Each structure stands twice: as C-alpha cells, then as structure tokens.
Amino acid sequence: MFNHPEAASPSERYRAAAQRSSDAKSYLGAFSRTLDFELDDFQREACRSLQEGRGVLVAAPTGAGKTIVGEFAIYLALERGLKAFYTTPIKALSNQKFSELATKYGPANVGLLTGDTTINGEAPVVVMTTEVLRNMLYADSDTLDDLGYVVMDEVHYLADRFRGAVWEEVIIHLPSEVQVASLSATVSNAEEFGAWLDTVRGDTDVIVSEHRPVPLWQHVMVGREIVDLFAGDTSFDEIASSPDTNDRDGAGLPAEEPGVRRNNGQGAEPRAGFEVNPELLSMARAESQMNFRGRFGHGGRSRRRQDRQREDRGGDAQRSPVRKASRPQVIASLDRQDLLPAITFIFSRAGCDAAVAQCAAAGLWLTTEREQQIIASRVDEASRDIPAEDLDVLGFWGWRDGLLRGLAAHHAGLLPTFKEVVETLFAEGLVKAVFATETLALGINMPARCVVLEKLDKFNGEAHVNITAGEYTQLTGRAGRRGIDVEGHALVLWQPGTDPAAVAGLASRRTYPLNSSFRPTYNMSINLIAQFGRARAREILESSFAQFQADRSVVGLARQVRAREESLAGYARSMTCHLGDFTEYASLRRELGDAEKAASRSNARARKSLTQDSLTRLMPGDVLKVSGGRIPGYAVVLSSDSQAREPRPAILTEDGHLRRISSYDVDGPVSAESWIRIPKSFNAKIPKSRRDLASALRDAIQEGRPPARAARNEDFGRDRNVADQERKIAGLRKALRAHPCHGCSEREDHARWSERWWKLRQETDGLARQIQGRTNTIAKTFDRVCDVLSAYGYLENQGGGHLAISGDGQRLRRIYGEKDLLISQAIRQGAISDLDAAELAAFSSALVYQAKREDRGLRPRMPSVSLEVSVDIVVREWSRLEDLEEQNKLPLTAEPELGLIWPMYKWAKGRHLQEVLNGTDLAAGDFVRWAKQVVDLLDQLAKIPGLEPRLARICREAIDLVRRGVVAYSNVA
C-alpha cells in the first residue's frame, strides 16, 4: 500500500527522493524522459520490477494506463538487443497496437503476425494474437530466438471458455529466461493469479492499482434528465476503496497478501457505504404503485386488456411515469450538456445500425463543416481500394453519411476497414457518438467522455441474462479520457422496471474473479507428449492455473474437513454411554427411523394408487361420499374417466354443483354407496335438470338404496413389500429395546449428540468427495484425451506406459482450432483428396464457421458431387468422434456447420460480394471475418509436414481465391 505524498513521513519522503534519483540514472529514467507526462506510482513500481529482472502482473482499471508497463518492456528489449512480443486476444487490438508501435519505433522495428496477416515477422518488436505465439512455441519456431520479453495484454481473457486456455499454454511453455508482463483489468483474485505466475514463471510481482486517473461518476438518465445514481458525491475511487463494496474477500481471498503492492492513489479514508439517490427510489416506488393500480384498481379489466394488447405487440407490459427518451433525444441531451464524445452500448448489431439511422433521420448533426471535410477525406482515402461494385452491399453510403454527421456503429458485423476508420475518427474527436456492442469494451483504445448503457440485460445466445458487475465495470470503464477530460460519466437509461438499488449494486461491486477455463485439447496433448513424453506432460498440465485454483480450493476444503473431524471427536465423547456402545445403539435408531419412513412412503404410494384405481372404476349413476375437497358430502357420478393417467370423474353434488374430483379430494379409496338412474334427457347445462338429479340423489341416500355393484376389496393391491417392511420394523424395535443403552437415564441427551455427529459426518464425507473430485482433475482429463487419440491411432503404445506419436499424430500437431481432431480425421479419410481449390475453400468453411442457433436449418444441397462426398465423410467422422467423446466423458466437438459453404464457394469462384451474400443473413463484416478464418485454416493445412505436394498446392490456390477484394483489403500497412 502506497502512502499519498502529502501523508508521507519525512523518512518516507527521503526514501522516495532517493529512489527517484536512482531511477533517473536507469533505463526507467531514460524511458520516462521520452514521455510527455509523469508516470503514476503503480506504473513506476511495475516498470522497476521489470528493470530488476522480475515478471509483473499489473491489475488496474480500464484507462488507468497499464499499457505503459508493456511499452517499457519493449523499450528494455530494444535497449538490451533482445526481442519483445506484444500479444493481444483479438486481431483488431493487434492491428491497433501495431500502428501505435510502428509510429513510435519506426516501421522497420515493428512487425505484425495474426492468423491471416504477416508484416515484418522477424522484427525486434512483433505484435501478435496469443494463438500465434502458442503455435510458435509448439513448432519451436526460430522467431523465438533472442526473445527477452512478452507482454500479455488483456490477460484476464484467459477466463474465456472458448479461447482462454491459450493464455495458460503460453505462460507455461515460454522459456524460463523470458520476462512476462501481464496486464489485466481489475480482478478480485489478482493475488491468486500472481501466486500462480510466481509458481510457473519464477519471481513475479503483483501490482494492483485501484485508482482511476479520471474520476468516474455514475448517473441514471430519466427521460431527458440526468440524475445522479448516488445521493452524495461518490466517484469510482471512493467505491473502489470501500471495504463494504469491494468483493475481494468474497472470492475467499485475504484483503492483502505479503509481497503484493497495492496502490489506491488516495490519501482519504474510504467511505463506509453509499446511499442511492432518494429521487430515483421515489420514482421506482411511483412506477410500482402505478402498475399495481393498473392491475388491481378501478377499471382493472380494461387495464388488463390494454396490457395484454401491449404484450401481444411485443411491448413491455409495465408502465412508467417516465417517458423514455429516444436515441436521438439522448444524444442531443448529451450534446447540450457537453458530454460528447459518447459510446452507447446496445447489445444488438441491428440495434446499433438502427440507432445511427434514427439519429440521422432526426436530423442530428454533431460536426462542423471543417470536421465534415476532414472526415470525408479520411473515408474516401480508406475506401479507395474497395471495389466500387461492393460499396452498395457494404452499406458504404449510409455509413459515410453517418460519419459526416459524427455518428457511427461499431460491431463485429462491420467490415474491418470500416471499424478501423470509426476507431481512428473517434479517437481524434471527429466522431462524437458511437453505438457499439460489448465487443468494443475489450481492449480497443476508444475512450470517451461518457458511456451510456441502454439496458442492463443481454442475450447470451441462449437466454436474456443480466450483465454482471464485472461486465458493467468493463463497459463503463471507457468513460473519461486521460489528459483530456476532467471527469468521466456513466449513464444507465431508465427503463420500466428499473431498480436503482440494483444499478447501484452493479456500480459498487466493480471487481470480478478470474477463473481458469483451461482444459487439455487434442492438439495441446499430442504436442506435449511429442516434446516431453506422457509423464512429464501430465506434470506440466498439473501446473496450469486451473489445477492451481482447484488445489487452492482443496486446501480450503481440507481445512474444513480437519475442523469437522475435531468436532466429530468432541461429539463422539459427548455421546459416550457407560452402559454400552451408543454408536451402535444410534445406528439402530437411525435404521429404524429410515425403515419407518420407507414404510410410510410405500403405504402412501400404495394408498394413492388404490385411490386412483377406485376412481377409474366409478360408473355414471354411482353415489359416493366425498370426504375432502371444496364441497364434501354426497355426490352422483355423471361421467367416468377410466382412461386418464390421473382420473377426474365428473360429479353432481347434493346442492346441484358440477365438479370433477381427483385423488386429492378424497381421503382414500372410494366405492359406490348407492346408485340412481340418470335420465337420458339429463343435460348438465340446464339448471332444472341438475336440481331434479340432485333431488333424486338425496332420496337415494335417505332410502339407503344399495349400489349397483358389490363393494370391492380395496386391499387387493396392497404392496407385498409392506409385510416384509413391518417384520423388519418389528425386529429393529425388539433389538433396540434389548440394547444395554436403551435403559440409560441420559439416553436422549446422548441421542441428540449422536444426531449431530451423524449430520456432521455426512457433511464431512461430502467434502472429502469434493476433494477427491478436484484432485488431479486436469491430469484425469488429459488421460481421457489420450485414450481417444490412442483409439484413433494417433498415439501408439510402446509398452511400459510410453506413448509414441504416429505419422497421423504428427499431422495433428500442426492443426490448431476447436475442431482440430475432426479436421485431421477428415484429411485422413480422404475428404479433401478429390476437391479443387474452390471446393476446398468451401469445405474448409464447414470446419471453422459457427452459425447462430436460429440460423441452423436443414442440410443444403452441395455445389458439386465431390463436395457432397466430402461433407458426408466429415459428418460421419464427427458422429463417430462424438460417440467416443461421450464414452470418455469429454466435451463434445461441435458439429460441422454447412451454412457458409455456398457463399464461400461462390466467392472462391469469383462472384461479386452482392451475389455471394444474396439469400443469406450474413453481414459483409461477418463474411470477411469467416473468410479470413478459412484462409488461416488453409494456410495451416498447406504447411502440414508430409502432406501430399498436390494437396499443399491446392491449399495455396484456395487461399489466393479467397484472399481477394474486401477480404484481401486491410487498413493495416
């Protein structure tokens, strides 16, 4: 914990001055002089750790400036004649970082490697996606020579369940001499992650900063009015430093660990709590009362009809005293209050595009004439190389018009070039309002003065779910531009049903735990075995963060088990009886209690079964006595219900009421007590008919008229086990009475201690089972993966537990992706042998494409017979693989997706983009993104060792067919 300079003692100020003097003569001092601003304490401390040869984990809020630490690692590498790699989770961030570093250090010194782009790959500084570095490590690439530093930006991405494992692979496999600078958003278990890094990488310092250089203020936008979320002047830093709202302890971790340096940048004491603005609470109550009156007040039937009509139209059934501001009104309000530039997060691509169109239709202009001229020049320059015939299908003219107005959308469906232009213009303050999906919150450097959240829920692909506190922090963290804004602002739009307290909860619980998503894949496992052998590979996997977390949880569980065992020993002493073994006596009591409960359940089941059977046997005219239900008394059966699973015959009561009875309306099996004839002219809808039949019912009861059939013995279906159960219960009772402890005067006291002992014993055994389940979990998964690989012949048993990689296994080593084994099997079974270049490109799309759930439909007809055969092969192989994975309890490989085959085939055949996208729901940006992944896969296939030269040539031809037009064009140069 760092002291605020004003609060430091004289000795502390002296040490700080001495440290500054020392820094001035070091690499850190030289680096600082290249900057036009002073380093913050946490930045200086992290840089000092790197300078002294230690790794570092920096956890700080978005916009705090943690990337400066990564840039210092690059500076050190250049000064010491070493290489530095800067890794990012997404290509867009890699492209952006490449442009920044190339500007700073010169194009000759900076390279870029992503799945589909290679620029100056042997430069001393290379920016790359994390997967590229993982592939280099497995291939033992020469590019790794002289590598001194690796910066892992957005390292918290290792929690991603699809791609997160790659971060752990890199961290584990990097040579020990490489220093790692890990940059993370603020997570609640940074200390735990740092401890793991220290274990696998050696000396690693954890630097946690909880200070935002630009204060962040929280608001709710009610109509067109901006209302403070908290009653007082409560900023992000006060929330961050509050012990009541920081949930670090909630993750089961200590607030501070030895060796962890924490900087909150504040000298003030943290506030104890935060009061939600009473104005917002009052508004929420008024809305609730309005909806209550609407449902249950005067005119309720009419109001409910209106609500149903509103629901039928797809609207919100809740009403609100607040008229929600439209998107153009929100932007206009922000403009009037000088809160632009702003990012509005809308969890829908269509919503983002619609927002731009709505603002344009409303006549919004946020730019000056001079700004419009600059924007037009930039846009025309960026689009110069895009084929003219593709501009319409790309929505270029609407996009350009929005930009001229200072408006833009930003989402994955946009062409990468368009996104890069939006990012550049926004960063320069030329675009004032961006409507974005949540993907913008990941790493892209697009800070704003204000961030707006339209809603606090999103569709996650399966259901609408509320955003988490961590997601809220990531999204709102974009507000406040360092060096430009005095403060940042986060706004949540008031919606019907908004709970201000829930919004305050999201705003105040700003941290979230980092949990590993690591699991061994086929490619990872076979590469580890090839490099280290099975035994060593198993040990390496056990050093993963996933196993580290599991082991830490086991430590906590083991501690609980030990504490419970001590309590169990105390309970055992308390239930000791001088007359005999009370444990044995307590066991008899429990066994008797269990037997009595089982007998009771059996009797209840048998009784219900007999009751239902008796109801099915009732016939029209039978008179019975209803003992329970809503109207007890006599009734006559109008119609039987013998075919139903739970029979509900219709009856008429003595009072002339029509009802249906079930087993819940009677106390047990029923039988007819009398009988009357129901006239053929009887109509239950006519009141007189009901009255006449009810009168006949009362006469029959008064006369004691016998039933039409003799009563049936209801014990015929009695469970045969009941007699055995009764004999067992009698034997246990006899044994209990004969036990010496039965006569103890303190028997019930001992029994109470015994019950406590038994309950605690069960809980303790449950914890022990959890420990067993979490021990060596990663290694057990690895063993199951090896079993699948052995079943396919990729691994060959050499005896003595040694495994060798077969020729097919060597091919799998160079195939990276979620369907790695399926791709290898497709090649092995000849799925690509008879395909030409265009067909191969189309076929490859089935192995990378992931359709939205709603887009999946019937299998389409293939463009050619050869493709039809290839698809049959890969689908058959997938089905076989899925069966094997189920047998081995492994996650299932996703089914090949055929929805992109036709568009990719047309594109590879040279068709225009408009023709390619006709008849599909694909956005142009999505098609380009998937096309680049197809290129990436084809490039992998072309480089597979031992692949037939003809097939390698066809792969390269397919790459050339796909990499054209908008797919080939990139703004990175």
Summary of the structure (lengths in Angstrom):
residues: 973
radius of gyration: 36.3
end to end distance: 43.6
largest distance: 117.1
contacts: 3157
relative contact order: 0.08
helix: 51%
strand: 13%
